[in-house]
Amino acid sequence: MEAFYLVALLIVATIISNMVYTVFPKIPLTFYQIACGFLLTLLPLFRDYTLHPEFFMVGIIAPLMFNDGRNTDVSHLGNAFHHIMSMAVYLAILTAVVIGTFAHTMMAIIPLSLCFALAAIVTPTDSLAFSSITEGVSLPENVSTVLESESLFNDASGIVVFNLALSSFLTGQFSFSKGLINFIISFFGGLIIGLIAGLAFVKLQTFLVNKSMDTSSVIVPFSLMTPFAIYLISEHLGCSGILAVVAAGIVYGLNQSRLKLTTTNVRLVTGATWSIVSNLLNGIVFVLLGVTLPTVISNIIPLSSTLTIELACLAFAIYLLMGIVRFLWAKLNFIRLNRDQPSTMKEAFLIAIGGVHGTITLSMALSLPLTLTGHAFPYRNEIIFVATIVILLSLVVPAFILPNMLPRKKDDDQSSFNHYRTEMVNYSISQVKAQESVPLADRNYVIDMLASQKQGGNIDKTQINDIMNQTHKVEIDAITGLLTAGKIPQNVANQISRRMMMTPGQRGGFLTKLQFLFRVRFPNKRARKIKRNMQSVASRFSPELNQKLFDKKVAIRKIVEDTVYQHVNKFLDDIENETNAPSIAFVRNGYNFRHARIDSSDSSDDLRNQLLIQAFQYEYSYVASAFRDKEISRTISDQLNQSVTTDQMVYMEQG
């Protein structure tokens, strides 16, 4: 139960910090999360709390880095190989060497190998912390791309240097060639394993989709377990698990078009699940940082005040020196921010303070052994204390400087969304029109369906769901009335009930579904017996008689559809007002679409389905292209994708 309470309280602290941030958004969310974690230590359960680095890396960091990889702009990343090598490898190693030498010069009592371990600990930058600090400001695109690439890939450099320094201290021997080999294996091995494993998992998910196993209960857990499996495989093979999950995430991002074969409902659930998990884990990361602070402070209290001040000064000096190294690295053009000219002073300064550190640094510090030959590991508390101050400085300094130095991100207004939504639909319509082999009637039908997307761009998804829940009940009443009046047989009602109960996205409550089960779905014993007798006789019918039975079934289906259609439209007319008019039109259009399909042939129906699904893919392609070409912001991109997904959901439910 203790583990349950720990996790529950971490989640509660994350939720509370988000609530406070919505009221006081001027302070970065990260600091609220750290503060909530600090307050948790007032509870007995969190006193003297020790973060377990291995669990932290695989349980929290791995899925977060995988999700970051999935959402990485691959077009930018493809052009950023030089940036990655320059910042994540060369600069990381140079920083570790410079900081390690400097730390030993300032604090000669700490062995040189442990000073290099300290330098390796404070070298990795944190993509999660960076995203949190820069959330409200508009960084120059070239600077943002470089910093994001660095934070995704430089963990391996720091970890390899850290392991090499720690091994040198424990054995008293240092081997440059061994360290270089370990680095190559860890860094490039992690990337290769991630790429291979990512492709394997994508192909496996595609196989599940092709075998019609793409249900939420299969795809969502499969997607969530992917980063854990890849991280553990890579670590077991002696390579960087972090780089492996990042590479696998990028592979997933590259294969989004293939994964879009998954049904709309499953993609909706998967996307929403990842969004919730990512936001929650991101919050827990900084709550845990706050939880560990009192333990770090309590461990440093027994030291002399003079030593404590010296360690604090060392931390400030290390942070300042790292900033200088990063500034010179950018200013001397070791990292090419601009293709034709050297970096400006402003760009170099942003690179300098953009190296934000977070819980990966803290987890590396806490992974130092507790004991050595039966005694406390030397200078462990001192190293953790210095690393913690460096983390806090890297969070505080940019949090105060960047808002005063850079413009705030502009909020996209509704008119921009409506404009690009119209452009998106027009692009899809033009692509459909270009398919000359498609019958004109089917083509026009799909074009009309797409054109309806441009009506009332500002739709309320919650309101639409509420209206569809109500129309779902109207359908139930209409079908029940037909059954009671003897206009449809029991077996037809059963078939319709199964379809309605299984339709994704229908959100009728439990009592509504229970009511439908008892009113329609459960026939009496006599009805079940009649059904069995009819099935046994059907096999002996002639083809002509079977055709008549089929025609009768089609006629009954049309009776059901006409009745439901009339009842639903009357209901929508009755509840329509100025407030819900756009949502009513949206839902009514879905029913119009379904009703029109009843009168079409099966071949025409299948063709229209395929053409409409293809049209939605054109819309997704337009959004991806517009975002890649910087025509739209990420906010507009997300809104447009959500809009297309909602349209698909309504089409699927009425189909």
VOGU-3710 file (C-alpha; in Angstrom, 3 decimals, decimal comma):
1> meafylvall> 0,000/0,000/0,000  2,913/2,354/0,629  3,867/2,329/-3,055  0,259/3,111/-3,983  0,155/6,086/-1,613  3,490/7,353/-2,951  2,282/7,322/-6,552  -1,138/8,742/-5,645  0,365/11,658/-3,723  2,795/12,422/-6,546
11> ivatiisnmv> -0,150/12,583/-8,951  -2,151/14,774/-6,561  0,817/17,147/-6,199  1,106/17,361/-9,985  -2,597/18,153/-10,338  -2,458/20,835/-7,638  0,555/22,505/-9,268  -1,307/22,606/-12,590  -4,327/24,154/-10,869  -2,201/26,852/-9,238
21> ytvfpkiplt> -0,454/27,560/-12,538  -3,772/28,265/-14,268  -4,465/30,961/-11,652  -0,928/32,428/-11,530  0,631/31,689/-14,950  3,429/34,273/-14,750  5,661/31,886/-12,800  6,795/28,822/-14,825  4,884/25,640/-14,020  8,153/23,886/-13,136
31> fyqiacgfll> 8,583/25,929/-9,962  5,062/25,137/-8,756  5,780/21,450/-9,277  9,071/21,647/-7,375  7,331/23,554/-4,558  4,560/20,943/-4,323  7,190/18,221/-4,137  8,964/20,115/-1,366  5,683/20,367/0,568  5,141/16,616/0,224
41> tllplfrdyt> 8,176/16,068/2,429  6,127/17,379/5,342  4,305/14,041/5,227  5,961/11,128/7,059  5,786/9,014/3,902  8,169/11,338/2,035  10,622/12,167/4,804  14,160/11,132/3,899  12,843/10,068/0,490  15,467/8,562/-1,813
51> lhpeffmvgi> 14,960/8,566/-5,565  15,807/5,226/-7,168  17,645/6,183/-10,390  17,046/2,917/-12,276  13,286/2,983/-11,685  13,199/6,692/-12,462  14,972/6,271/-15,799  12,930/3,325/-17,058  9,580/4,227/-15,489  9,444/7,970/-16,157
61> iaplmfndgr> 12,230/9,241/-18,407  11,976/6,444/-21,013  8,310/7,057/-21,970  8,802/10,829/-21,886  11,827/10,727/-24,186  10,006/8,307/-26,489  7,084/10,715/-26,713  9,490/13,599/-27,378  10,976/11,572/-30,216  7,500/10,883/-31,643
71> ntdvshlgna> 6,704/14,601/-31,663  10,079/15,749/-33,013  9,971/17,718/-36,251  11,732/15,126/-38,404  12,342/17,565/-41,267  14,402/19,777/-38,948  16,122/16,827/-37,336  17,264/15,532/-40,710  19,144/18,788/-41,295  20,500/18,901/-37,748
81> fhhimsmavy> 23,054/16,053/-37,809  25,898/18,569/-37,566  24,129/20,270/-34,649  23,642/16,949/-32,851  27,285/15,914/-33,198  28,548/19,394/-32,303  26,363/19,967/-29,232  25,550/16,466/-27,973  28,991/14,917/-28,496  31,850/17,376/-28,993
91> lailtavvig> 30,563/20,143/-26,703  29,391/17,649/-24,069  32,811/15,997/-23,870  34,645/19,346/-23,915  32,396/20,670/-21,142  33,047/17,594/-19,004  36,824/17,964/-19,416  36,853/21,722/-18,714  34,476/21,538/-15,737  36,225/18,499/-14,254
101> tfahtmmaii> 39,624/20,179/-14,396  38,223/23,442/-13,034  36,402/21,708/-10,155  39,562/19,883/-9,089  41,485/23,172/-9,199  38,947/24,856/-6,921  38,415/21,869/-4,591  41,663/19,932/-4,578  40,407/17,735/-1,714  38,039/16,021/-4,169
111> plslcfalaa> 39,897/13,456/-6,331  40,253/14,344/-10,019  38,258/11,306/-11,163  35,309/12,328/-8,948  35,565/15,879/-10,266  35,169/14,461/-13,757  32,204/12,435/-12,485  30,678/15,675/-11,170  31,336/17,364/-14,524  29,657/14,491/-16,364
121> ivtptdslaf> 26,653/14,743/-14,032  26,053/18,435/-14,786  26,748/18,105/-18,527  23,449/16,634/-19,849  20,701/19,112/-20,631  17,076/18,151/-20,050  14,525/18,429/-22,865  11,643/18,311/-20,375  13,023/21,140/-18,262  13,890/23,111/-21,391
131> ssitegvslp> 10,346/22,775/-22,765  8,849/23,841/-19,451  11,025/26,945/-19,084  10,597/28,120/-22,695  6,879/27,342/-22,924  5,690/30,953/-22,915  8,448/32,637/-24,941  9,210/32,701/-28,650  12,767/31,450/-29,171  14,434/32,027/-32,548
141> envstvlese> 13,810/28,945/-34,638  17,492/28,155/-35,255  18,316/28,376/-31,532  15,291/26,309/-30,527  16,153/23,554/-33,018  19,741/23,325/-31,770  18,787/23,231/-28,082  16,062/20,629/-28,638  18,421/18,401/-30,633  21,105/18,737/-27,964
151> slfndasgiv> 18,785/17,864/-25,085  17,511/14,763/-26,871  20,927/13,239/-27,538  23,558/14,497/-25,078  22,494/12,282/-22,171  24,538/9,400/-23,543  27,704/11,513/-23,639  27,319/12,500/-19,998  26,469/8,972/-18,875  29,478/7,429/-20,661
161> vfnlalssfl> 31,901/10,010/-19,206  30,298/9,515/-15,784  30,725/5,729/-15,907  34,319/6,092/-17,114  35,193/8,551/-14,328  33,508/6,402/-11,678  35,297/3,291/-12,932  38,621/5,146/-12,819  38,002/6,158/-9,204  36,973/2,657/-8,116
171> tgqfsfskgl> 39,848/0,847/-9,885  42,487/3,568/-9,808  43,099/3,061/-13,537  42,156/5,202/-16,535  42,007/3,964/-20,134  41,239/6,501/-22,861  40,873/3,817/-25,543  38,459/1,839/-23,373  36,468/4,973/-22,667  36,278/5,836/-26,376
181> infiisffgg> 35,105/2,331/-27,256  32,477/2,438/-24,502  31,260/5,793/-25,793  30,929/4,569/-29,385  29,093/1,426/-28,279  26,751/3,291/-25,950  25,976/6,233/-28,246  25,754/4,683/-31,693  24,648/1,300/-30,365  21,690/2,949/-28,646
191> liigliagla> 20,730/4,746/-31,861  20,978/1,580/-33,959  19,011/-0,528/-31,469  16,359/2,179/-31,252  16,013/2,402/-35,035  15,775/-1,377/-35,460  13,428/-1,874/-32,512  11,309/1,100/-33,566  10,865/-0,340/-37,066  10,055/-3,752/-35,600
201> fvklqtflvn> 7,383/-2,327/-33,291  5,897/-0,228/-36,117  5,686/-3,293/-38,360  4,148/-5,301/-35,517  1,528/-2,624/-34,919  0,821/-2,478/-38,670  0,403/-6,268/-38,631  -2,120/-5,981/-35,795  -4,022/-3,353/-37,782  -4,056/-5,484/-40,936
211> ksmdtssviv> -5,368/-8,423/-38,899  -8,200/-6,223/-37,539  -6,730/-6,288/-34,039  -6,605/-2,490/-33,871  -8,861/-2,085/-30,851  -8,135/0,308/-28,016  -7,525/-2,585/-25,624  -4,709/-3,840/-27,886  -3,095/-0,799/-29,516  -3,035/1,559/-26,507
221> pfslmtpfai> -1,233/-0,856/-24,109  1,041/-1,896/-26,983  1,987/1,731/-27,626  2,598/2,429/-23,927  4,793/-0,638/-23,370  6,988/0,090/-26,403  9,434/2,544/-24,727  9,855/0,323/-21,648  10,692/-2,714/-23,773  13,117/-0,834/-26,022
231> ylisehlgcs> 14,875/0,853/-23,077  15,381/-2,457/-21,237  16,605/-4,233/-24,389  19,163/-1,508/-25,124  20,432/-1,333/-21,542  20,693/-5,134/-21,416  22,901/-5,008/-24,519  25,160/-2,397/-22,903  23,960/0,569/-24,956  22,188/3,810/-24,109
241> gilavvaagi> 18,535/3,118/-23,333  17,688/6,825/-23,496  19,046/7,202/-27,033  17,303/3,985/-28,044  13,847/5,224/-27,000  14,459/8,621/-28,632  15,458/6,931/-31,900  12,464/4,594/-31,699  10,169/7,549/-31,077  11,544/9,292/-34,167
251> vyglnqsrlk> 10,884/6,130/-36,193  7,283/6,186/-34,956  7,042/9,819/-36,022  8,376/8,991/-39,489  5,812/6,203/-39,874  2,743/8,194/-38,832  1,184/7,764/-42,274  1,408/3,987/-41,942  0,046/4,030/-38,397  -2,895/6,193/-39,505
261> ltttnvrlvt> -4,357/2,982/-40,948  -5,490/2,413/-37,375  -9,154/3,252/-36,862  -10,017/6,801/-35,930  -11,348/5,877/-32,511  -8,188/3,977/-31,577  -5,983/6,862/-32,724  -8,143/9,243/-30,719  -7,777/7,129/-27,585  -4,050/6,514/-28,150
271> gatwsivsnl> -3,321/10,197/-28,724  -5,346/11,262/-25,701  -3,698/8,593/-23,533  -0,182/9,637/-24,532  -1,041/13,285/-23,943  -2,311/12,548/-20,427  0,572/10,210/-19,565  3,170/12,637/-20,916  1,794/15,645/-19,041  1,433/13,641/-15,844
281> lngivfvllg> 4,927/12,134/-15,943  6,436/15,484/-16,869  4,857/16,968/-13,754  5,950/14,055/-11,570  9,554/14,579/-12,745  9,736/18,014/-11,136  7,629/17,024/-8,132  10,246/14,344/-7,451  12,956/16,980/-7,755  11,201/18,963/-5,026
291> vtlptvisni> 10,799/15,834/-2,904  14,541/15,073/-2,994  15,672/18,605/-2,076  15,186/18,272/1,726  17,165/15,030/1,725  20,027/16,721/-0,129  19,938/19,657/2,299  19,803/17,428/5,391  22,826/15,461/4,168  24,865/18,647/3,755
301> iplsstltie> 23,952/20,148/7,165  26,505/18,043/9,142  29,300/19,571/7,057  31,086/22,679/8,265  29,585/26,003/7,238  32,844/26,917/5,491  32,747/23,787/3,326  29,073/24,345/2,546  29,790/27,886/1,342  32,735/26,634/-0,721
311> laclafaiyl> 30,529/23,993/-2,353  27,849/26,591/-3,118  30,480/28,865/-4,661  31,782/25,921/-6,680  28,270/25,287/-8,012  27,856/28,949/-9,038  31,298/28,928/-10,676  30,545/25,689/-12,558  27,272/27,096/-13,889  28,988/30,322/-14,960
321> lmgivrflwa> 31,868/28,462/-16,630  29,488/26,160/-18,496  27,678/29,235/-19,782  30,961/30,766/-20,964  31,985/27,550/-22,752  28,598/27,321/-24,461  28,699/31,021/-25,416  32,160/30,714/-26,989  31,179/27,482/-28,737  28,316/29,282/-30,478
331> klnfirlnrd> 30,099/32,599/-31,030  33,186/30,956/-32,545  30,818/29,170/-34,932  31,567/25,609/-33,828  27,811/25,266/-34,095  26,467/26,893/-37,253  23,246/28,627/-36,273  23,196/30,572/-39,530  24,304/29,140/-42,842  25,991/32,247/-44,275
341> qpstmkeafl> 27,059/34,267/-41,238  28,404/33,739/-37,703  26,141/33,596/-34,695  25,045/36,898/-33,223  25,751/37,865/-29,615  22,092/37,323/-28,780  22,007/33,840/-30,319  25,218/32,837/-28,538  23,850/34,118/-25,224  20,620/32,145/-25,716
351> iaiggvhgti> 22,679/29,012/-26,362  24,646/29,748/-23,182  21,646/30,014/-20,840  19,551/27,503/-22,797  21,423/24,557/-21,321  18,739/23,724/-18,769  19,409/20,790/-16,443  16,810/18,652/-14,715  16,142/15,336/-13,113  18,428/13,336/-15,413
361> tlsmalslpl> 21,319/15,219/-13,809  19,877/14,559/-10,356  19,293/10,865/-11,069  22,916/10,473/-12,200  24,109/12,146/-8,999  21,920/9,891/-6,866  23,245/6,819/-8,691  26,629/7,283/-6,993  27,280/4,266/-4,733  26,282/4,626/-1,091
371> tltghafpyr> 29,300/2,704/0,192  32,833/1,797/-0,854  34,627/-1,094/0,880  32,186/-0,922/3,770  32,482/2,831/4,310  30,423/5,767/3,081  31,260/6,681/-0,503  33,591/9,709/-0,317  32,177/13,130/-1,249  28,838/11,657/-2,373
381> neiifvativ> 26,731/14,234/-0,496  28,985/17,070/-1,649  28,638/16,078/-5,316  24,847/15,746/-5,031  24,649/19,152/-3,318  26,659/20,870/-6,071  24,620/19,156/-8,804  21,355/20,243/-7,162  22,416/23,905/-7,026  23,481/23,765/-10,686
391> illslvvpaf> 20,044/22,359/-11,588  18,239/25,127/-9,698  20,442/27,828/-11,241  19,827/26,487/-14,750  16,076/26,661/-14,094  15,954/30,042/-12,349  18,293/32,076/-14,588  16,513/31,493/-17,934  13,112/31,679/-16,232  13,829/35,303/-15,293
401> ilpnmlprkk> 15,955/36,368/-18,272  14,123/34,857/-21,259  10,715/36,556/-20,678  12,480/39,943/-20,528  14,671/39,200/-23,519  12,299/37,480/-25,934  8,740/38,177/-27,114  5,955/36,043/-25,737  4,362/33,475/-28,011  1,371/34,881/-29,846
411> dddqssfnhy> -1,953/33,192/-29,288  -3,559/32,146/-32,553  -7,063/33,554/-32,906  -10,160/31,803/-34,186  -10,035/33,593/-37,541  -6,621/32,035/-38,286  -7,958/28,590/-37,480  -11,033/29,098/-39,676  -8,873/30,366/-42,545  -6,519/27,391/-42,531
421> rtemvnysis> -9,376/24,962/-41,949  -10,969/26,266/-45,153  -7,635/26,003/-46,983  -7,214/22,448/-45,701  -10,666/21,375/-46,916  -10,148/23,088/-50,278  -6,875/21,204/-50,728  -8,565/17,885/-49,962  -11,422/18,661/-52,373  -8,941/19,534/-55,130
431> qvkaqesvpl> -7,184/16,190/-54,630  -10,491/14,319/-54,822  -11,469/16,199/-57,999  -8,168/15,182/-59,572  -9,205/11,495/-59,464  -10,876/11,260/-62,866  -11,461/7,506/-62,614  -13,935/7,952/-59,738  -17,625/7,973/-60,810  -18,999/11,494/-60,845
441> adrnyvidml> -21,870/10,775/-58,442  -19,563/9,257/-55,833  -17,016/12,034/-56,257  -19,623/14,769/-55,813  -21,068/12,984/-52,799  -17,678/13,011/-51,021  -16,996/16,603/-52,082  -20,308/17,698/-50,545  -19,389/15,857/-47,360  -16,011/17,601/-47,227
451> asqkqggnid> -17,510/21,005/-47,990  -19,719/20,668/-44,927  -16,551/20,770/-42,787  -16,238/24,467/-43,563  -19,543/25,250/-41,882  -19,189/26,776/-38,438  -15,487/26,291/-37,852  -15,889/27,013/-34,139  -17,646/23,830/-33,065  -18,001/22,646/-29,496
461> ktqindimnq> -16,891/19,019/-29,294  -18,406/18,525/-25,831  -21,732/19,896/-27,043  -21,611/17,593/-30,077  -21,022/14,580/-27,839  -23,959/15,569/-25,623  -26,267/15,937/-28,630  -25,136/12,589/-30,041  -25,838/10,925/-26,701  -29,378/12,281/-26,905
471> thkveidait> -29,872/11,205/-30,525  -28,606/7,777/-29,512  -31,522/7,541/-27,055  -33,915/8,720/-29,785  -32,676/5,878/-32,009  -33,281/3,403/-29,193  -36,850/4,631/-28,727  -37,540/4,508/-32,479  -36,262/0,939/-32,843  -38,132/-0,163/-29,724
481> glltagkipq> -41,320/1,343/-31,176  -40,889/-0,563/-34,444  -40,304/-3,796/-32,540  -43,336/-3,259/-30,305  -45,541/-2,469/-33,328  -44,386/-5,650/-35,060  -42,872/-3,771/-38,003  -39,462/-5,387/-37,577  -38,600/-8,895/-36,359  -36,677/-9,593/-33,168
491> nvanqisrrm> -33,517/-10,779/-34,946  -33,213/-7,487/-36,849  -33,568/-5,564/-33,596  -30,828/-7,754/-32,115  -28,472/-7,025/-35,012  -29,091/-3,289/-34,764  -28,600/-3,384/-31,003  -25,233/-5,087/-31,377  -24,100/-2,449/-33,850  -25,255/0,385/-31,610
501> mmtpgqrggf> -23,706/-1,120/-28,491  -20,359/-1,556/-30,272  -20,268/1,784/-32,087  -17,095/3,594/-30,924  -17,620/6,934/-29,344  -21,279/6,481/-28,369  -21,294/7,772/-24,841  -24,708/6,774/-23,599  -24,603/6,154/-19,881  -24,734/2,757/-18,217
511> ltklqflfrv> -28,457/2,986/-17,454  -29,226/3,883/-21,067  -27,323/0,874/-22,370  -28,872/-1,383/-19,739  -32,309/-0,103/-20,752  -31,547/-0,899/-24,383  -30,373/-4,379/-23,486  -33,596/-5,251/-21,673  -35,929/-3,502/-24,121  -34,456/-4,786/-27,370
521> rfpnkrarki> -31,579/-7,161/-27,115  -32,838/-9,992/-24,887  -35,644/-11,921/-26,651  -37,731/-14,491/-24,858  -37,162/-18,223/-25,198  -39,771/-18,568/-27,926  -38,111/-15,906/-30,058  -34,728/-17,570/-29,676  -36,215/-20,917/-30,654  -37,839/-19,402/-33,756
531> krnmqsvasr> -34,513/-17,844/-34,733  -32,715/-21,211/-34,470  -35,387/-22,906/-36,566  -35,156/-20,201/-39,247  -31,379/-20,576/-39,433  -31,621/-24,360/-39,862  -34,217/-24,028/-42,622  -32,389/-21,234/-44,480  -29,695/-23,594/-45,703  -32,336/-25,581/-47,641
541> fspelnqklf> -33,787/-22,538/-49,442  -33,432/-22,109/-53,210  -31,351/-19,185/-54,586  -34,551/-17,446/-55,697  -36,034/-17,685/-52,231  -32,793/-16,538/-50,645  -32,843/-13,508/-52,961  -36,377/-12,717/-51,850  -35,300/-13,005/-48,224  -32,374/-10,700/-48,937
551> dkkvairkiv> -34,645/-8,150/-50,610  -36,954/-8,329/-47,625  -34,014/-7,741/-45,298  -32,988/-4,683/-47,321  -36,552/-3,382/-47,172  -36,662/-3,837/-43,394  -33,320/-2,086/-43,104  -34,721/0,856/-45,063  -37,810/0,973/-42,819  -35,574/1,133/-39,755
561> edtvyqhvnk> -33,331/3,803/-41,263  -36,245/5,950/-42,468  -37,953/5,778/-39,082  -34,793/6,559/-37,128  -33,905/9,343/-39,552  -37,320/10,984/-39,161  -37,293/10,729/-35,360  -33,753/12,091/-35,064  -34,395/15,011/-37,406  -37,576/15,933/-35,530
571> flddienetn> -35,655/15,794/-32,265  -32,848/17,977/-33,664  -35,395/20,486/-34,968  -37,029/20,650/-31,541  -33,842/21,344/-29,574  -32,100/23,633/-32,073  -31,420/27,203/-30,965  -28,887/29,953/-31,638  -26,433/28,559/-29,105  -26,236/25,003/-30,429
581> apsiafvrng> -26,976/25,631/-34,126  -23,408/24,849/-35,388  -23,296/21,606/-33,383  -26,811/20,618/-34,507  -25,788/21,189/-38,140  -22,670/19,094/-37,579  -24,626/16,151/-36,129  -27,470/16,455/-38,650  -24,951/16,293/-41,476  -23,650/12,998/-40,118
591> ynfrharids> -27,153/11,513/-40,127  -27,764/12,878/-43,636  -24,591/11,128/-44,723  -25,667/7,805/-43,217  -29,174/8,080/-44,636  -27,869/8,733/-48,140  -25,721/5,614/-47,944  -28,786/3,414/-47,483  -29,932/4,247/-51,019  -26,549/3,568/-52,603
601> sdssddlrnq> -25,295/0,220/-53,859  -22,810/-1,793/-51,835  -20,032/-1,175/-54,374  -20,772/2,549/-54,465  -20,954/2,592/-50,669  -17,520/0,966/-50,339  -16,043/3,330/-52,910  -17,400/6,370/-51,091  -16,035/5,093/-47,798  -12,580/4,585/-49,272
611> lliqafqyey> -12,652/7,945/-51,017  -13,717/9,788/-47,881  -11,038/8,116/-45,752  -8,506/9,055/-48,419  -9,788/12,635/-48,336  -9,183/12,794/-44,589  -5,621/11,624/-45,226  -5,218/14,512/-47,684  -6,255/16,866/-44,894  -3,695/15,376/-42,513
621> syvasafrdk> -1,058/15,753/-45,245  -1,969/19,402/-45,761  -1,580/20,132/-42,031  1,785/18,342/-41,863  3,050/20,180/-44,946  1,845/23,594/-43,736  3,479/23,072/-40,336  6,723/21,873/-41,919  6,810/24,952/-44,167  6,139/27,237/-41,156
631> eisrtisdql> 2,843/28,464/-42,590  1,010/27,517/-39,390  1,996/27,316/-35,734  2,019/24,141/-33,663  -1,177/25,320/-31,939  -3,039/25,717/-35,243  -1,590/22,393/-36,414  -2,895/20,611/-33,316  -6,310/22,264/-33,655  -6,624/21,302/-37,326
641> nqsvttdqmv> -5,603/17,702/-36,643  -8,134/17,531/-33,817  -10,770/18,968/-36,158  -10,126/16,282/-38,777  -10,168/13,593/-36,103  -13,534/14,815/-34,804  -14,983/14,796/-38,327  -13,730/11,247/-38,826  -15,252/10,197/-35,519  -18,699/11,488/-36,512
651> ymeqg> -18,427/9,839/-39,938  -17,401/6,540/-38,339  -20,219/6,587/-35,800  -22,865/7,261/-38,436  -21,345/4,798/-40,912
//
